[in-house]
Amino acid sequence: MTSGGKYSNNDELSSGRALSVFYYLCENTNLDPANLIHTGRGEYNPIADNSTDEGRARNRRVEIKIYNPLSSSY
């Protein structure tokens, strides 16, 4: 859980972070927003241990995946 601030829980925080990147890409690139997807993973997909400051810092991230439109793995 987050402690105070703008978001009431980790899901909202994660979704807000993803949405901020989505808006940034829409406003600062020529990418078509129809081809962009944003999603928050909250605390459910950590890459590091959340019991340490270093681990929590590593888990505060945004992943950007680029898919080949010719690929069937969309």
PDB file as gemmi writes it, atoms N, CA and C in Angstrom:
CRYST1    1.000    1.000    1.000  90.00  90.00  90.00 P 1                      
ATOM      1  N   MET A   1       0.821  -1.190   0.000  1.00  0.00           N  
ATOM      2  CA  MET A   1       0.000   0.000   0.000  1.00  0.00           C  
ATOM      3  C   MET A   1       0.862   1.250   0.000  1.00  0.00           C  
ATOM      4  N   THR A   2       0.352   2.281  -0.566  1.00  0.00           N  
ATOM      5  CA  THR A   2       1.045   3.558  -0.528  1.00  0.00           C  
ATOM      6  C   THR A   2       0.723   4.241   0.793  1.00  0.00           C  
ATOM      7  N   SER A   3       1.586   5.137   1.205  1.00  0.00           N  
ATOM      8  CA  SER A   3       1.336   5.835   2.463  1.00  0.00           C  
ATOM      9  C   SER A   3       0.991   7.289   2.177  1.00  0.00           C  
ATOM     10  N   GLY A   4      -0.319   7.573   2.126  1.00  0.00           N  
ATOM     11  CA  GLY A   4      -0.776   8.935   1.879  1.00  0.00           C  
ATOM     12  C   GLY A   4      -0.572   9.348   0.438  1.00  0.00           C  
ATOM     13  N   GLY A   5      -0.732  10.618   0.178  1.00  0.00           N  
ATOM     14  CA  GLY A   5      -0.477  11.137  -1.156  1.00  0.00           C  
ATOM     15  C   GLY A   5      -1.688  11.073  -2.059  1.00  0.00           C  
ATOM     16  N   LYS A   6      -1.425  11.171  -3.332  1.00  0.00           N  
ATOM     17  CA  LYS A   6      -2.456  11.292  -4.360  1.00  0.00           C  
ATOM     18  C   LYS A   6      -3.244   9.999  -4.589  1.00  0.00           C  
ATOM     19  N   TYR A   7      -2.637   8.860  -4.359  1.00  0.00           N  
ATOM     20  CA  TYR A   7      -3.265   7.566  -4.669  1.00  0.00           C  
ATOM     21  C   TYR A   7      -3.572   6.804  -3.390  1.00  0.00           C  
ATOM     22  N   SER A   8      -4.692   6.105  -3.376  1.00  0.00           N  
ATOM     23  CA  SER A   8      -5.088   5.392  -2.162  1.00  0.00           C  
ATOM     24  C   SER A   8      -4.513   3.981  -2.070  1.00  0.00           C  
ATOM     25  N   ASN A   9      -3.976   3.453  -3.194  1.00  0.00           N  
ATOM     26  CA  ASN A   9      -3.381   2.126  -3.142  1.00  0.00           C  
ATOM     27  C   ASN A   9      -2.400   1.941  -4.303  1.00  0.00           C  
ATOM     28  N   ASN A  10      -1.689   0.829  -4.289  1.00  0.00           N  
ATOM     29  CA  ASN A  10      -0.665   0.568  -5.305  1.00  0.00           C  
ATOM     30  C   ASN A  10      -1.246   0.384  -6.700  1.00  0.00           C  
ATOM     31  N   ASP A  11      -2.468  -0.124  -6.797  1.00  0.00           N  
ATOM     32  CA  ASP A  11      -3.091  -0.279  -8.113  1.00  0.00           C  
ATOM     33  C   ASP A  11      -3.329   1.086  -8.760  1.00  0.00           C  
ATOM     34  N   GLU A  12      -3.847   2.030  -7.986  1.00  0.00           N  
ATOM     35  CA  GLU A  12      -4.072   3.372  -8.516  1.00  0.00           C  
ATOM     36  C   GLU A  12      -2.758   4.058  -8.862  1.00  0.00           C  
ATOM     37  N   LEU A  13      -1.762   3.879  -8.032  1.00  0.00           N  
ATOM     38  CA  LEU A  13      -0.449   4.465  -8.289  1.00  0.00           C  
ATOM     39  C   LEU A  13       0.142   3.926  -9.580  1.00  0.00           C  
ATOM     40  N   SER A  14       0.101   2.620  -9.752  1.00  0.00           N  
ATOM     41  CA  SER A  14       0.650   1.991 -10.945  1.00  0.00           C  
ATOM     42  C   SER A  14      -0.106   2.419 -12.201  1.00  0.00           C  
ATOM     43  N   SER A  15      -1.424   2.454 -12.113  1.00  0.00           N  
ATOM     44  CA  SER A  15      -2.226   2.887 -13.258  1.00  0.00           C  
ATOM     45  C   SER A  15      -1.978   4.353 -13.587  1.00  0.00           C  
ATOM     46  N   GLY A  16      -1.825   5.182 -12.571  1.00  0.00           N  
ATOM     47  CA  GLY A  16      -1.524   6.595 -12.787  1.00  0.00           C  
ATOM     48  C   GLY A  16      -0.180   6.793 -13.452  1.00  0.00           C  
ATOM     49  N   ARG A  17       0.798   6.002 -13.050  1.00  0.00           N  
ATOM     50  CA  ARG A  17       2.130   6.077 -13.660  1.00  0.00           C  
ATOM     51  C   ARG A  17       2.046   5.693 -15.140  1.00  0.00           C  
ATOM     52  N   ALA A  18       1.339   4.615 -15.443  1.00  0.00           N  
ATOM     53  CA  ALA A  18       1.189   4.168 -16.836  1.00  0.00           C  
ATOM     54  C   ALA A  18       0.436   5.209 -17.665  1.00  0.00           C  
ATOM     55  N   LEU A  19      -0.596   5.800 -17.095  1.00  0.00           N  
ATOM     56  CA  LEU A  19      -1.374   6.806 -17.809  1.00  0.00           C  
ATOM     57  C   LEU A  19      -0.536   8.060 -18.076  1.00  0.00           C  
ATOM     58  N   SER A  20       0.322   8.428 -17.141  1.00  0.00           N  
ATOM     59  CA  SER A  20       1.209   9.580 -17.351  1.00  0.00           C  
ATOM     60  C   SER A  20       2.130   9.362 -18.541  1.00  0.00           C  
ATOM     61  N   VAL A  21       2.659   8.157 -18.674  1.00  0.00           N  
ATOM     62  CA  VAL A  21       3.533   7.850 -19.808  1.00  0.00           C  
ATOM     63  C   VAL A  21       2.719   7.846 -21.098  1.00  0.00           C  
ATOM     64  N   PHE A  22       1.519   7.302 -21.052  1.00  0.00           N  
ATOM     65  CA  PHE A  22       0.631   7.313 -22.221  1.00  0.00           C  
ATOM     66  C   PHE A  22       0.399   8.744 -22.699  1.00  0.00           C  
ATOM     67  N   TYR A  23       0.031   9.640 -21.773  1.00  0.00           N  
ATOM     68  CA  TYR A  23      -0.203  11.046 -22.138  1.00  0.00           C  
ATOM     69  C   TYR A  23       1.066  11.685 -22.689  1.00  0.00           C  
ATOM     70  N   TYR A  24       2.199  11.384 -22.075  1.00  0.00           N  
ATOM     71  CA  TYR A  24       3.466  11.941 -22.565  1.00  0.00           C  
ATOM     72  C   TYR A  24       3.704  11.523 -24.013  1.00  0.00           C  
ATOM     73  N   LEU A  25       3.527  10.242 -24.305  1.00  0.00           N  
ATOM     74  CA  LEU A  25       3.748   9.749 -25.664  1.00  0.00           C  
ATOM     75  C   LEU A  25       2.760  10.372 -26.644  1.00  0.00           C  
ATOM     76  N   CYS A  26       1.513  10.549 -26.227  1.00  0.00           N  
ATOM     77  CA  CYS A  26       0.508  11.161 -27.103  1.00  0.00           C  
ATOM     78  C   CYS A  26       0.864  12.610 -27.414  1.00  0.00           C  
ATOM     79  N   GLU A  27       1.355  13.341 -26.435  1.00  0.00           N  
ATOM     80  CA  GLU A  27       1.617  14.769 -26.593  1.00  0.00           C  
ATOM     81  C   GLU A  27       2.967  15.074 -27.222  1.00  0.00           C  
ATOM     82  N   ASN A  28       3.918  14.142 -27.148  1.00  0.00           N  
ATOM     83  CA  ASN A  28       5.285  14.449 -27.554  1.00  0.00           C  
ATOM     84  C   ASN A  28       5.836  13.589 -28.680  1.00  0.00           C  
ATOM     85  N   THR A  29       4.993  12.747 -29.250  1.00  0.00           N  
ATOM     86  CA  THR A  29       5.443  11.906 -30.360  1.00  0.00           C  
ATOM     87  C   THR A  29       4.369  11.903 -31.442  1.00  0.00           C  
ATOM     88  N   ASN A  30       4.670  11.276 -32.545  1.00  0.00           N  
ATOM     89  CA  ASN A  30       3.697  11.108 -33.624  1.00  0.00           C  
ATOM     90  C   ASN A  30       3.015   9.750 -33.567  1.00  0.00           C  
ATOM     91  N   LEU A  31       3.140   9.054 -32.455  1.00  0.00           N  
ATOM     92  CA  LEU A  31       2.509   7.744 -32.316  1.00  0.00           C  
ATOM     93  C   LEU A  31       0.995   7.905 -32.288  1.00  0.00           C  
ATOM     94  N   ASP A  32       0.310   6.975 -32.905  1.00  0.00           N  
ATOM     95  CA  ASP A  32      -1.151   6.985 -32.935  1.00  0.00           C  
ATOM     96  C   ASP A  32      -1.670   6.438 -31.600  1.00  0.00           C  
ATOM     97  N   PRO A  33      -2.401   7.245 -30.831  1.00  0.00           N  
ATOM     98  CA  PRO A  33      -2.917   6.772 -29.543  1.00  0.00           C  
ATOM     99  C   PRO A  33      -3.766   5.500 -29.658  1.00  0.00           C  
ATOM    100  N   ALA A  34      -4.350   5.268 -30.817  1.00  0.00           N  
ATOM    101  CA  ALA A  34      -5.139   4.047 -31.014  1.00  0.00           C  
ATOM    102  C   ALA A  34      -4.270   2.798 -30.948  1.00  0.00           C  
ATOM    103  N   ASN A  35      -2.966   2.974 -31.142  1.00  0.00           N  
ATOM    104  CA  ASN A  35      -2.041   1.841 -31.097  1.00  0.00           C  
ATOM    105  C   ASN A  35      -1.308   1.728 -29.768  1.00  0.00           C  
ATOM    106  N   LEU A  36      -1.657   2.567 -28.805  1.00  0.00           N  
ATOM    107  CA  LEU A  36      -0.999   2.543 -27.503  1.00  0.00           C  
ATOM    108  C   LEU A  36      -1.934   1.930 -26.469  1.00  0.00           C  
ATOM    109  N   ILE A  37      -1.370   1.138 -25.602  1.00  0.00           N  
ATOM    110  CA  ILE A  37      -2.134   0.526 -24.521  1.00  0.00           C  
ATOM    111  C   ILE A  37      -1.406   0.835 -23.222  1.00  0.00           C  
ATOM    112  N   HIS A  38      -2.137   1.261 -22.222  1.00  0.00           N  
ATOM    113  CA  HIS A  38      -1.527   1.503 -20.923  1.00  0.00           C  
ATOM    114  C   HIS A  38      -2.225   0.629 -19.888  1.00  0.00           C  
ATOM    115  N   THR A  39      -1.447   0.094 -18.984  1.00  0.00           N  
ATOM    116  CA  THR A  39      -2.003  -0.746 -17.934  1.00  0.00           C  
ATOM    117  C   THR A  39      -1.119  -0.669 -16.704  1.00  0.00           C  
ATOM    118  N   GLY A  40      -1.718  -0.700 -15.562  1.00  0.00           N  
ATOM    119  CA  GLY A  40      -0.981  -0.732 -14.305  1.00  0.00           C  
ATOM    120  C   GLY A  40      -0.971  -2.147 -13.757  1.00  0.00           C  
ATOM    121  N   ARG A  41       0.153  -2.548 -13.204  1.00  0.00           N  
ATOM    122  CA  ARG A  41       0.257  -3.898 -12.643  1.00  0.00           C  
ATOM    123  C   ARG A  41       0.273  -3.887 -11.126  1.00  0.00           C  
ATOM    124  N   GLY A  42       0.299  -2.694 -10.534  1.00  0.00           N  
ATOM    125  CA  GLY A  42       0.293  -2.588  -9.077  1.00  0.00           C  
ATOM    126  C   GLY A  42       1.425  -3.366  -8.449  1.00  0.00           C  
ATOM    127  N   GLU A  43       1.125  -4.057  -7.419  1.00  0.00           N  
ATOM    128  CA  GLU A  43       2.130  -4.832  -6.687  1.00  0.00           C  
ATOM    129  C   GLU A  43       2.195  -6.280  -7.164  1.00  0.00           C  
ATOM    130  N   TYR A  44       1.507  -6.587  -8.252  1.00  0.00           N  
ATOM    131  CA  TYR A  44       1.335  -7.980  -8.653  1.00  0.00           C  
ATOM    132  C   TYR A  44       2.386  -8.521  -9.607  1.00  0.00           C  
ATOM    133  N   ASN A  45       3.303  -7.699 -10.052  1.00  0.00           N  
ATOM    134  CA  ASN A  45       4.336  -8.171 -10.969  1.00  0.00           C  
ATOM    135  C   ASN A  45       5.685  -7.526 -10.627  1.00  0.00           C  
ATOM    136  N   PRO A  46       6.156  -7.700  -9.391  1.00  0.00           N  
ATOM    137  CA  PRO A  46       7.421  -7.075  -9.004  1.00  0.00           C  
ATOM    138  C   PRO A  46       8.606  -7.762  -9.668  1.00  0.00           C  
ATOM    139  N   ILE A  47       9.682  -7.001  -9.852  1.00  0.00           N  
ATOM    140  CA  ILE A  47      10.921  -7.583 -10.364  1.00  0.00           C  
ATOM    141  C   ILE A  47      11.975  -7.656  -9.266  1.00  0.00           C  
ATOM    142  N   ALA A  48      11.657  -7.085  -8.105  1.00  0.00           N  
ATOM    143  CA  ALA A  48      12.596  -7.065  -6.983  1.00  0.00           C  
ATOM    144  C   ALA A  48      11.815  -7.192  -5.680  1.00  0.00           C  
ATOM    145  N   ASP A  49      12.533  -7.424  -4.603  1.00  0.00           N  
ATOM    146  CA  ASP A  49      11.962  -7.597  -3.275  1.00  0.00           C  
ATOM    147  C   ASP A  49      11.477  -6.249  -2.728  1.00  0.00           C  
ATOM    148  N   ASN A  50      10.203  -6.163  -2.378  1.00  0.00           N  
ATOM    149  CA  ASN A  50       9.641  -4.923  -1.872  1.00  0.00           C  
ATOM    150  C   ASN A  50       9.982  -4.639  -0.410  1.00  0.00           C  
ATOM    151  N   SER A  51      10.726  -5.517   0.232  1.00  0.00           N  
ATOM    152  CA  SER A  51      11.058  -5.295   1.643  1.00  0.00           C  
ATOM    153  C   SER A  51      12.292  -4.410   1.814  1.00  0.00           C  
ATOM    154  N   THR A  52      12.943  -4.032   0.699  1.00  0.00           N  
ATOM    155  CA  THR A  52      14.110  -3.157   0.788  1.00  0.00           C  
ATOM    156  C   THR A  52      13.862  -1.880  -0.019  1.00  0.00           C  
ATOM    157  N   ASP A  53      14.549  -0.802   0.351  1.00  0.00           N  
ATOM    158  CA  ASP A  53      14.429   0.452  -0.404  1.00  0.00           C  
ATOM    159  C   ASP A  53      14.861   0.259  -1.850  1.00  0.00           C  
ATOM    160  N   GLU A  54      15.947  -0.493  -2.053  1.00  0.00           N  
ATOM    161  CA  GLU A  54      16.454  -0.726  -3.405  1.00  0.00           C  
ATOM    162  C   GLU A  54      15.452  -1.516  -4.239  1.00  0.00           C  
ATOM    163  N   GLY A  55      14.845  -2.517  -3.636  1.00  0.00           N  
ATOM    164  CA  GLY A  55      13.851  -3.320  -4.343  1.00  0.00           C  
ATOM    165  C   GLY A  55      12.625  -2.501  -4.718  1.00  0.00           C  
ATOM    166  N   ARG A  56      12.141  -1.705  -3.770  1.00  0.00           N  
ATOM    167  CA  ARG A  56      10.983  -0.855  -4.068  1.00  0.00           C  
ATOM    168  C   ARG A  56      11.305   0.128  -5.178  1.00  0.00           C  
ATOM    169  N   ALA A  57      12.517   0.685  -5.171  1.00  0.00           N  
ATOM    170  CA  ALA A  57      12.922   1.615  -6.234  1.00  0.00           C  
ATOM    171  C   ALA A  57      12.924   0.915  -7.590  1.00  0.00           C  
ATOM    172  N   ARG A  58      13.393  -0.330  -7.645  1.00  0.00           N  
ATOM    173  CA  ARG A  58      13.414  -1.073  -8.911  1.00  0.00           C  
ATOM    174  C   ARG A  58      12.001  -1.390  -9.391  1.00  0.00           C  
ATOM    175  N   ASN A  59      11.074  -1.551  -8.465  1.00  0.00           N  
ATOM    176  CA  ASN A  59       9.697  -1.872  -8.835  1.00  0.00           C  
ATOM    177  C   ASN A  59       8.903  -0.651  -9.288  1.00  0.00           C  
ATOM    178  N   ARG A  60       9.424   0.545  -9.063  1.00  0.00           N  
ATOM    179  CA  ARG A  60       8.775   1.767  -9.571  1.00  0.00           C  
ATOM    180  C   ARG A  60       9.255   1.982 -10.991  1.00  0.00           C  
ATOM    181  N   ARG A  61       8.570   1.393 -11.921  1.00  0.00           N  
ATOM    182  CA  ARG A  61       9.048   1.400 -13.299  1.00  0.00           C  
ATOM    183  C   ARG A  61       7.880   1.430 -14.259  1.00  0.00           C  
ATOM    184  N   VAL A  62       8.200   1.758 -15.472  1.00  0.00           N  
ATOM    185  CA  VAL A  62       7.254   1.659 -16.575  1.00  0.00           C  
ATOM    186  C   VAL A  62       7.938   0.813 -17.630  1.00  0.00           C  
ATOM    187  N   GLU A  63       7.265  -0.191 -18.100  1.00  0.00           N  
ATOM    188  CA  GLU A  63       7.791  -1.023 -19.175  1.00  0.00           C  
ATOM    189  C   GLU A  63       7.106  -0.626 -20.470  1.00  0.00           C  
ATOM    190  N   ILE A  64       7.904  -0.436 -21.493  1.00  0.00           N  
ATOM    191  CA  ILE A  64       7.359  -0.106 -22.808  1.00  0.00           C  
ATOM    192  C   ILE A  64       7.683  -1.265 -23.737  1.00  0.00           C  
ATOM    193  N   LYS A  65       6.663  -1.849 -24.294  1.00  0.00           N  
ATOM    194  CA  LYS A  65       6.837  -2.976 -25.209  1.00  0.00           C  
ATOM    195  C   LYS A  65       6.451  -2.535 -26.608  1.00  0.00           C  
ATOM    196  N   ILE A  66       7.276  -2.874 -27.555  1.00  0.00           N  
ATOM    197  CA  ILE A  66       7.026  -2.523 -28.951  1.00  0.00           C  
ATOM    198  C   ILE A  66       6.768  -3.810 -29.712  1.00  0.00           C  
ATOM    199  N   TYR A  67       5.616  -3.875 -30.345  1.00  0.00           N  
ATOM    200  CA  TYR A  67       5.249  -5.074 -31.085  1.00  0.00           C  
ATOM    201  C   TYR A  67       5.328  -4.807 -32.571  1.00  0.00           C  
ATOM    202  N   ASN A  68       5.759  -5.796 -33.286  1.00  0.00           N  
ATOM    203  CA  ASN A  68       5.803  -5.725 -34.740  1.00  0.00           C  
ATOM    204  C   ASN A  68       4.391  -5.963 -35.261  1.00  0.00           C  
ATOM    205  N   PRO A  69       3.816  -5.004 -35.993  1.00  0.00           N  
ATOM    206  CA  PRO A  69       2.453  -5.183 -36.477  1.00  0.00           C  
ATOM    207  C   PRO A  69       2.296  -6.369 -37.429  1.00  0.00           C  
ATOM    208  N   LEU A  70       3.388  -6.871 -37.954  1.00  0.00           N  
ATOM    209  CA  LEU A  70       3.325  -8.032 -38.852  1.00  0.00           C  
ATOM    210  C   LEU A  70       3.375  -9.336 -38.080  1.00  0.00           C  
ATOM    211  N   SER A  71       3.628  -9.250 -36.782  1.00  0.00           N  
ATOM    212  CA  SER A  71       3.738 -10.433 -35.943  1.00  0.00           C  
ATOM    213  C   SER A  71       2.351 -10.900 -35.517  1.00  0.00           C  
ATOM    214  N   SER A  72       2.206 -12.188 -35.325  1.00  0.00           N  
ATOM    215  CA  SER A  72       0.912 -12.719 -34.859  1.00  0.00           C  
ATOM    216  C   SER A  72       0.856 -12.758 -33.340  1.00  0.00           C  
ATOM    217  N   SER A  73       1.883 -12.255 -32.648  1.00  0.00           N  
ATOM    218  CA  SER A  73       1.919 -12.334 -31.182  1.00  0.00           C  
ATOM    219  C   SER A  73       1.345 -11.097 -30.508  1.00  0.00           C  
ATOM    220  N   TYR A  74       0.483 -10.357 -31.174  1.00  0.00           N  
ATOM    221  CA  TYR A  74      -0.139  -9.171 -30.616  1.00  0.00           C  
ATOM    222  C   TYR A  74      -0.966  -9.517 -29.419  1.00  0.00           C  
TER     223      TYR A  74                                                      
END                                                                             
